[in-house]
Amino acid sequence: MKCNSLNRSFILLVMVFCALNLFAQKSGGERHSFGSQSVIINDNWFYLEKDSEQIPTETDESYQQISLPHTWNAQDVLETKDYRRAGSWYRKYLTFSESQLDQRQYLKFNAAGQQAKVYLNGEELIHHIGGYSAFTCELTDKLKSGKNKIDVWVSNADNQNIAPRSGDFNFYGGLYRSVELISSQKLTISKKYFASSGVRVWSEKVSADLADLHISARVDNGTNKRSKIEIFASVLDKMGHVVSSGKSKYKVSPGKTELVNVAMTNVAHPTLWSPENPELYQVKIEVHCKGQLLDEVVVNHGFRWYEFTADKGFFLNGKPYKLKGLNRHQDNYRQGNAVSLNHHLEDIKLMKELGVNWLRLAHYQQDDYVLQLCDEMGILVWEEIPYVNNTSFEPEFEQNLQSMMKDLINQHFNHSSIILWGMGNEVWMGDRGDGKANIYDIVKNLNDLVHSEDPVRKTVFVNGDNNRPIDYKVYEIPDVFGYNLYRGWYGTHHNTFTERVNELHAMMPNKPLIISEFGAGSDVRVHTENPLRQDFSIEYQNEFLESHLNQIDKMDWLCGVNWWSFADFGAAHRGDTKPHINQKGLVTFDRQKKDVFYLLKAKWSKEAVLYLETPTWQERGGDANKLYRVFSNMNEVELFHNGKSLGKQTKEFKWNVLLTKGVNSLKAIGRSGELLKEHGFELSYDNTISEYAIKASCESEENPATYVLDGKPETYWSAKGECFIQLDLKRIRLANGVKIQFRNLDKTSYKLKIKGSEDGENWKDLFSGVSNKNSQIESFIFTKQEEIQYLKIEGFGNNVNDMNSYCKIVPILSFEKREKNLYEKVGSGE
């Protein structure tokens, strides 16, 4: 055969494409390329929102012109729980010259939620199942010279055979990651094997003195002749010195793909990879034929070894190492999961700022760039497939799970940051009749698959706060077990956390344990001096985290923990203080830091931290004597109020501050040796400030609406004729009813309607009738608990005249939902 080397004309052609902006990347960061001949083609796509599996006959004018990444759910998930789950179509045109058709051409889709079919000039090339992994299809033999049409059907419609069937997160639809055009020689390192790089690099025996290295490559012969190839591999340290090398010769039959192993020399005294020192070596794998270079793949590799133990915790590079981490969903506010590479970069930078040393990518395969960042910046990773909650016992469901696992492992195998492959999260289970779970075989088969695919890494499976995986033997299957415990949020008190963890340890004494989720929700608008479970106050989230961290520090045997979650994320079914959002993040959905971010940073980071809580509480009322805290890991902190020192402290960092009416200035100054840091803010204080806002359609100067909130029994609001008075509860709350004190003269009964609203525009009727003339204070209990922010009382006079007179209006609120949604039941172990 004739073997062609990479030639200048081909490289020039790629450059021309880029210059013409045919294939331009619109991302905010950099990624390691799939190969030297890979180009991002995110521009000039067409989108048609049409729920049909037949290729649309519509012309391009009927489509919307877009750029990738793209999802059709960026907005509707913030507005309704019934967001669009259906199919849509994408279209793009690619032009190839005759000389380009001499090369092999591929399309790589880095994700499509939740399944996709790709057509070239009307012919189906591939049907990919799974919304989070990449897939590649070869175009070569079906291309024509000139213009070619690509049609892509993508659907996020519910399908009983595609995981996840359900989950406490959104299932976005669309081509929400980049698409790549890949060109190669006829003889190449495989581009099609599970959409991976075609190369594997791993170490099985690593120490500070010596490390082995294993390399394999899948060589794809697209010619019509048997080819003799040589594979050369070399390992370079950060100075560019070759520290290991190897080569292998092989004969590849025409039309075949062969797995070729390369014997490598050991690496002496390797610099070990860790989150504190993420040292990476560069591994180059080259394919040659008759002395000419045909293809090359470059992989970063970190030498490290680790161990999970049941009684002594986790070890990294031979030393005890507590895993302190987070969970992360990939979406962002008003973008859904169609985010830029820069979004991933900024997330990882924030995590490193916190002092995080490991990360659980929940609950699905995430962008390869995220793993690249973890390799380079130093974060250990647990990555998993989206087997969440529901199971379909149709054979196709399990087959798809296994396919997702193969995609995950093959596509991310070369990322040294990964130490765990996750097989499922809070999967519901029951007894199949022999004392084992009905999902036992599914999990066992996944576990066997992982160990057959990866000789080094460990497996993990996760459950909610119940004993079913212990009762039904599922905990015996994985190498490590994770438990999601929300003690103090969904149920009980956070001080029961230690007792529950120790109980689990006693029931699984030989199983390494991770607390895979613990967390509490918060809203930066919500503050209280008396924090309670599920009140969504910043203060309760701070209390919750601090209690858990103090308890975790005393459990040396525990392998690690993961706060839930790094950021608030989309969960359209939720109806909390911010509807359609899970609010348990350390940062908001749009990545604004909450107080709890600084609390955790002060505990985990080695960087000096000083933060005075809480600058978002800008207006204070009630008693003027307030408690203020500073989150800090510095040696000494001094607090100033209106320029006057309130003293220095070396621990706890809590001060009583007597606020004055009007504007108050607070400033904390921290000292550690020569290092000084300061943080402060201004706030206003007025002892008459109410917890709620009030307005009325009509009122008089003598009896304004504000009187119903002043706490004085002798004052009242009064208005004549048909009118309303409206309370703004300042956030969505759980309302069971409302208590009204009427100005009851001569046993007057009042005619009224009570309405509630989430947004102040759309109202629901909660009561219509008359008050009890024999009762001055009456409680109106709603037929069911309501999630509302606004409460409107429409008055129609009374049985004597047309006056409406109310002394006090007090909403009857709760922090506990009477009817828990599915995921609140899961979180509380039900």
N, C-alpha and C positions, 0 to 999 in steps of 0.2 A: 504493500500500500504506500501511498504518498502521504507523508505527515507534514502538515503545514504549521509553522510556528505562528505565534501571535504577531501580526504584522502591523506596520505603521498605518496602512490604509484603513484597517479596521478601527484602530484607536482614533484616527482622524475622523472617521465617520461618526463615532460616538460623540466626539467633541462638537461636530457640526450639529448633531441632534440637539445637544444641550444649548448650543448657541442660538438655534432657531426656536428655542423654548418649546420644542415638541414634548420633551420629557423633562419637566422641571420639578425639583423638589421644593415643596412649600412647608418645611418643618422648622421648628425653632431650635433644633439641636442637631447633633451629628450622631450617626450610627455607623457601626462597622459594616461595610458592604457585604452582601452575600457572596460576591466574587468580584474580581477586577472588571468584569464586564456587565455589572448590574447598574441600572439607571432607574431612579424613581419616576413614575409617570402619573403624578397626582393631578395634573392640570387637564383642563379641556374634556371633562366628562359630562355626560348628559344624564339627567335623572327624571324618571317618570313614576309617579305614585299610582301604580295600577296593580291591583291584587289579582293577577292571573299568571298561570305558569306557562302560557303560550307567549312566544316572542311577540312583542307588540308590533302591530302594523302601522302605528302612528309615525309620522315624520318627525325629524329632529326638532321642528318648530313647536311640536307639542311637548317636548321635554324642557326641563329647566337645566341651564348650564351651571355646573358646580365644579368645585375642586374637592379632592379628598384630603383628609379623612372626612367622612360624612355619615350622619345618622338622621333618620326622620323623626327621632324621638327626643331631640334636644329640648323642645319646649313643652310638649304635651304631658310629659311625665311630671312636670311641675304644676300642672293644672287639674289633672284628673287621675284617679286610680285606674281608669279604663283607657289607658294609653294605647296607641295603635300597635297592634300585633298582627301583622299581615305581610304580604309580599310587595316588592317594588322592583323596578328595573333600572339598570345602569347601562349606558352605551358609550363606547369610545371607538375612535378610528385610529388605526396604526398603518403607516405607509412604509413599505419595504422595497428596496431596489433589488435587481437581479443578483448583485454581488452579496447583498445581505442574506439572500436565500441560500447561499452556500454555507452559512453558519446555522447552528442550532439555536432556535428561539423559544423562550419560555415566558410565561407570566406567573409571577408569584404574588398571591394575595395574602397579606399578613394577617388578615382576619375578616370574616363576614358573619354578622349575627343574624340568625343562628344556623342557617344552612344556605348553600348557594349552588347554582348551576351556571357554568360558563359555556358560551357558544361562540364559535368563530365562523363568520360568514354563514350563520344559520345552522351549523352543525354542533351538537353538544360534545364538549371535550371532557367535562368532569362534573360530578355531583358530590359536593363536599358536605359532610355532616359535622356540626359542632361550631359554636359561635366564637371561639377564642383562639384557635390554632391556625397556623398558616397552611396554605396548600398551593401546589404548583401544577401547572398543566403545560405540556409541550405543544407548541404551535407548528413546529417545523414542516411537517409533511402536508399540512393543510393550508399553508399560506400561499398567497398569490402575489405576483409582482404588482406593486401599486398599493391601492387603498384596500384595507381589510377592516371589517366591522366586528367589534367585540360586543356581545350582549351578555349581561350578567343578571340573573334572577337571584334576589336575596330575600329571605323571609325569616321573620322572628315570630311567626305564628306558633301557638302551642302545639306541640307534637309529643304524643305519649312515649315515643321511642327516643327522644332527644333530651338529654340532661342539659340544664336543670329543668325539672318539671315545675318547681316552685322555689322561692327563696326570698329573703328579706333584702332584695336589691332589684334593680330594673334590668330587664332583658332587652337591651337596645338593639334595634335593627339597623342594618346598613353596612356599607364598606367603610368601616370606621378606623382602619389602619391603612398604611400606604400600600400601593401596588407597584411591583417592580417588573421591568422588562429585562430579561437576562439573555445574553448571547454567549455562545461558546463554540469551540471547535467540535467537530464530529466525535472525536475521542476526548472525553472530558471526565473530571470528577463529577459524580452524579448530582444533578440538580433536582431530581424527582423523588429521591428516597425520603418519604415523609416530610418533604419540603425542608430538609436539613441541609447543612453545608456539605454532606457526603463524607465528612471526616469526623473521626472520634479521637480524642486525646484524653487519657486518664492515667492516674497513678494509684497503685494498690498498696504499695509499701513505701511509707514516707517516714523519715526521722530527721533529726537535725544533722545527722552525718551523711545520709545517703537516701536518694529517692529513685524509684524506678519510673519508667515512662512507657506507656503503651500507645501505639498509634495504629489506626486502621483507616482505610479509604476505600470507598466504593467507586470503581472505575467503570464508566459507561461507554461502551464502544458502539457508536452510531454509524460506523463504516460497514462496508460489505466484505471486509477482509479481517482475518485474524491478525492481531497487532501485538508486537513485543514492546512492553513498556518498562520503564524504570521509575520508581518513586523514591525521591530523595526527601529526607526530613531532617531539620536542624532546629535546635533550641537555643535561643539567644537570651542572655540576661539584659538588664536595663542599660548596660554599657555597650551592648552590641557584640559581646563575646560569645562564641559558640560553646555551649557547655554540654551538649549531647547531640549525637547525630546517628543516622541510620539510613539504609536504603534497601530496596527490595525490587526484584525483577519478576515479571509476570507476563503470561500470554492471555490476552482477552479475546474471546471468540466474537465474531460479528453479531451485532444485535443483542449482546449480552452485557450484564452488569456483574462485575466480580468484586468480592470483598478481598482486599489485599492488606495483610498485616505487615508492619514495618518494625523490625527489631531495632531497638534503641539502646544506646549505652546509658548506664546509670548516671545520675547527676550527683556529684559529690558536694557535700555541705550546702544544700540549697537554702536560699533565703526563704523562710517560711511565710506563707500568706496568712494574714489575720485581719480583722476589722481595724486594728490599730496600725497595722503595717501591711496594706494590701499589695504586696510585691507580686508582679506578674511577669512571667517569662513569655517570650514570643516564640511560637512554634510555626515553622513554615513547612508546608507539604507541597512538593512540586511533582508533576507528572511529565515525564520526558518520553519522547519516541525518536529513536535514531539521533540522539544528541540534541534535539530541539525541544524547548519548553512548550507544552500544550496548555497546562492549567496550573493554577496555584491557589491554595487556600492558606490563610494566616489565622491562627487561633491563639488567644491569650490563655495562659495556664498558670494557676497558682498551686504551689506545693503546700499541702496541709493535711493533717489527719485529726480525726475526732472520734469521740466515743460517747454514747448515751448510756448512763447507768441508772439503775433503779434506786440505789441507796446513797450514791455520792454525787449525783448530778451529772452535768455535762463537762466534757474535757475537750479542749482544743490544743493541739500540738503538745499533748502530754500534761497540760496544766488545767486545774479546775477553772471553769469559765461559765458564769451565770449568763444565760441568754436573756437579754432585756430588749424586748421588741414590741412591734405594733402589727396590726392588720391593715391592709390597704386595698381599697377599691380604686379602680382606675378612672372613674368619671369626674367631671368638673361641672360647676354650676353653669347652666345655659349652654353647655357644650355636649352634655351627655358623655359618651365614651369616645367621641370623635375629637380627640385632643392632639395637640402638637407634641413633638419630642421634647420641646422645652418644658412642657407641663410635667412630664416625667422627671426631667432633670431637677426642676425646682422642688418637687416632692422629695426626692432623695436628698437633696441638699438640706432641706428642713429636718429630715430625719437624722442626718449626721450632726446637725446643730444640736439636736436633742440629746445626743449621746447614745442613740440606738445602735445596737450591734447585731440585731437580726430582725428579719421581716417575714411575715406570712403574707403571701400574695393570695388574697381571698376574692372569690372562691373559684378561681379559674386561671388559666394560662394568660399571662400578661405580655406586653410588648417585649420583644427580644432586647430592645434598648434599655429597658428597666434592669434586666439581668446584667447587661454590659456595665451599667452604672454601678451596680452592686459589686461586681468584680473589681472595678477600678477604684471605687471610693471606699470599699470595705464594709459590706453588710452581708452577713450570712442569711441564706434564704430557704424558706419552705414554700414550695410551689405545688399546686394541686389541680385536679380536674374538677369540673362543676357537678359532682354527684352530691346533691343537696336535697334533703327532706324526702321527696317522693321517689318511689321505685316503681317502674313498670316491669312486670315479670315476663314480658314478651322477650324472646331470644334476641331480637334486634336491639333492644335497649342495652343489654349487657354487651353486645358486640360493639355498639357505639361507644360505650364507656371504655372498652379496651382500646378502640381506635383512638380515642382522645388521649389516653395514657401513652400510647405509642407516639403520637404526635408530640406530646409534651416532652417526653424523655429524649426523643431523637432531635427535636429542634433546639432544646436547651441543654443538651448533655454536656457541652464543652464549657459551661459556666461554672467556674470553681467555687463561686459563692453558694451554690445550691448544695444543701446537705440532706434535705428531706423531700420525698415525693408524697404528697397527700392524696389519699384515696377516697375521701368523702367527708362531709360535714353534716352533723345533726341529722343523719339519715334515720327515718322512722323505722322501727323494727318490732316484730312480734315473734312469739314462739311458733316454729314450724311443725311442732309435734314431737320432736325428739330432744327437747331441751336446748336446741340451738336456734339462732335467729333465722327468720325467713330470708334475710339478706346474707347469711353466713357464706354461702358458696360464691356469691358475687364478689364479696370482699376478699375471700380466700383466693379466688382466681386473679383478681387484680394484684394482690400481694405477690403471687407466684410470677405474674407477668413482669412486675417491676424488677424483681430480683433476676429474672432471666435477661432483662434488657440492660440492667445496670449492676455491675459486680461490686460497687462500692457504697452507694448511698442507701439510706434507710427509708422505711415506710412509716406512715403515720395515718391514723384514723381518728375522727373527732366525734364526740357526743355532747349533748346538752346535759343539764343538771338532773340526771336520773341514773339508775343502776342497770338499765336494760342490757347494755353491752356486756356487763359483768355477768348478769343472770343468764344471758344467752350465748356466752363464750366468745363473742366477737372480739373482746379485748385481747384474747390470746393470739390473734392473727398478726397484727402489725408489729414492727420493731419498737415503736413508740406510740403512746396513747395520749390524745389531747382531750381536755375537758373544758367546755365553755361554762363558766360560773359567773352569774350576775347577782351574787349575794348582795342585797342592799339596794337593788334596782327593781328587778321583777318580783322579788319576794324576800322574806326574812329581813335580816339586818346585816350590814357589811362586817360586823364583828363575828359573824358565824363562818367567815371564809376559811380561817385556819382549821376549824373543826372539820369542815367538809373536805378540805384537801387531805388532811390526815386520815380521814375515814376512807377516802378513795385509795390512798397509799396502802392502808392496811388490807383492803380488799384485793389489791393488785400489787403485792409486795415485790414481785420480780419484774415489773413492767416500768420502764422509764416514763415519767409523767411530765406533761407540759400543760400549763393553764393557757389554753389556746385563745380564749377570749375572756375578758372581764372589762366592764365599762358602765358608764352612766351618761345620760344625755344632758345637754345644756343648751341654753339660748342666751346670747350675749345681752339681750334686752331684759332678761329676767334676773332679778336680785331679791334677796330676802335676808333678814337678820335671824330667821328661824328656819333653816333649810330642812326639807323633808324629802323622803324618797319619791321619785318621779315628779318633782315640782319643776324640773328643768332649769333650776337656778344655777348660776355660775358657782355659787357658794356650796351647793350640795355636791356638784361634780368635783370640786376641790377637796371637800371632806372625804368623799368616796375614794378618790385616788390616793390621798395621803394615808388613809387607813389601810388600804390594800398594800401599798408599798412597804409600810412598816411591818405588816404581817409577812410579806414575801421575803423580806430581808432576813427573817429568822428561820427560813426553810432552806438549809444548805443542800439538802438532798434533791430538791426540786430542780429539774433541768432548765426550765425557763418559763417565761410568761410573755403574753402578747396582749397589750391594751387594745380594746375595740372602741374606736378605730382611729387611724391616723387623722382622717378628715371626715367631716359630715359627707354623706353621699345620698344618691337618689334612691328612694324607696316609695314608689308612687302610692302604694296602698296605705301608707301611714297618715295619721291625722293628729300629730302632736302639735306643739306650739308653732312649729313651722311645718305645715302640711306637706306631705310627699317627700320628706327628707328624714333620714335617720341622723340624729343630732349628737351622736356619741363621740364626735371627733375632738381631737386636740386643737384642730383648726376648723374653721367654717367651710362650707361647701366651696366658697370662692377663695379659700386659703388664707383667711385672716386669723391670726393667732388668738386663742382664748387664754384666759388666766391659767388654765390647767396645763397649757403648753409650757409655761415658765416654771410651774411647780415641778413637772416631770424633768425639765431640763436642769433645775437646781439639784435634783436627786441623782440624775444619771450622767450629766455632762461634767467633764473636767474643766471646761471653760468657766470663767467667773460669771455668775448669774446674780442679778439684782432686779427684782420686780416688785413693785408696790401694788397690792390688789386694792380695788379693782377700778381701773380708769373708766370703764364703761358705765359705772354707776355714778352718773353726773348730778343727780338730784336726790338728796336725802331728806327724810322727814322724821317724825317721831322724836324719841328721846335724843338729846344732843350728844350724849356720851356714846361714842362708837368705838368698836374694836377694829383696828387695822393691822394687817399682817404683811410681811415682806417675805417673798420667796427668794432665798439666797443660799449659796454655798460659800460665801465669803467669811473671813475671820471675824469681822465686826461690822455692825450696821447701826447707823444713827438716823432717827426720824425727826423731821422738822415740820411744825405746823405753823403756818403764817410766819415763817422765818425764825421761830423759836424752837430750840432743841428740846425734844421730849426724852432724851437720853440715848445712851448706847447699849447695845446688847450683843452677846456673842453666841447665843443660841435661841431657838424658838422664834425670835423676831416678831413679837406681838406687842402692840401699844394700845392703850386706851386714849382716845382723842376726844376732847370736848369741843365740838364744832360750834361755830358762831353763826348767827343769822347772816345770810348773804353768801359771798364768795369765800371759800376756804382754799388755801394752798397747802399741799402736802408734798414733801420731798424726802426720799431716802438716799443716804450716802453710804456706800459700802467700801470697806478697806480690807485688802489682803496684802500686807507688806507695803510696797510702793504703789500698788495698783489701786486706783480709785474708780468707782462707778457710781452713777446716780440715776434715779428714776423718780418721777413725780407727776402730779397733775393737779388741776383745779376742779372743784365741785361746788355746788350751791346747796345751802341748807336752809330749810324753812319747816318749822314744826307743824305747819298747816297743810303740807303737801299730802295729797290723798293717793292711795294705791290705784284708784281708778280715775278716769276722766268722765265728765258729765256734760251733757248739753240738752237743751229742750227746744221745741219748736216755738214756744212762747213762754215768757216769764216776765216778772215785774222786778223793779229795783228792790222793792221791799221783801220779796220772796223769790230769790233766784234759785236756779236749779242746784247750785253748789251746796245749798243748805241740806240736801238729803244725804250728804257725805260728811258733814262737819262734826257728827257725833253728839250734837247738842239736842236734847229732847224738846226744847221749846221752839226750835226753828223748823221751817217747812217750806217746800216749794208749792206754789199755788198758781193755777192758770185756768182761764175760762174757756169753755167750749171744747170742741174736738182738738186735741193736741197730744204731743208725745214727749216723753223724757227718756233719754237714751244713755246707757252706761257703756263706756269703752273699758273692757277689762285689761287692755294693753297687750294682751296676747291671747291666743286660743287656750281656753281652759275647759275643764270638765265641770259642767254645770248640772246639778241635780234639781235645781229650782231657784226661787227667789223669795226673799222675805220682805214684806212691805209693811211699814207702819203708817197707817192712814191717820189723817187729822179727823178723828171720829167725834163729831159733834152731834148730839141728839140721835145716836145710833144710826149713823149714815152708812149706806152701802154704796160702793162705787162700781160703775160699769167700766170694764177695762179689757184690753187684749194684750197678751205678752208674746213677743216675738224674739227670735234669736238669729244670729248671723255670724258666719266666719269672716266675711269681708266687708260688712257694712252696706252691701248692695243687694245681695240675695237673702231673703228672709224666710224663715219657717215659722208657722204658727205653733205656739207652745201652750197657750191657754186663752180661752175666751169665756167671759161670764161676769159675775158680780162678786164683790167681796162680802164677807160675813158681817152684817151690821152689828153683831154682838161682840165682835173681836176687833180690837184696835190694831193688833199686830197679827198678820196672817201669812202663813207659809204656803206658797203655790209650788207644789212638787210636780215636775214634769213626768209625763208618762214613761220616758226613758232618759237616760243620761245623754246630755248634748255636749258636743265639742264646739264651742262658740267663743267669739271675742266680743261681740256686741249684744247687748240686751236692751230691747226697746219695749216700753210700756205705753200703750196708746190709751188715753183717757177719754171718756165720753160723759163726764159729769157724774152726778149721783142721783139718788132717789128723791132728793129735795130740790136741787138746782143744778146748773150746768158747770159747777166749779169742780176742779180736780185739785186735791190737796194731800200731798204725801210728805210725811216727816222724815222717814228713813227708807232707803232701799239697800238691801244687803243680799248679794248673790249667794246662793248655797253651793259651794264648790267642793270638789274632791280631788285628791291626787291619785286615787286608785280607780281604775276603770272597772265598771260593773261587768262589762262584757269585753274580755280580753280578745285581741285579735290573735291570729294563728301564731305569730312570732313572739308575742308576749307569753303565750302558753308554752311555747318551746323554751323560751329563756328561763321561765320559772320551773322548768322540769316536768311540766304536765304532759 
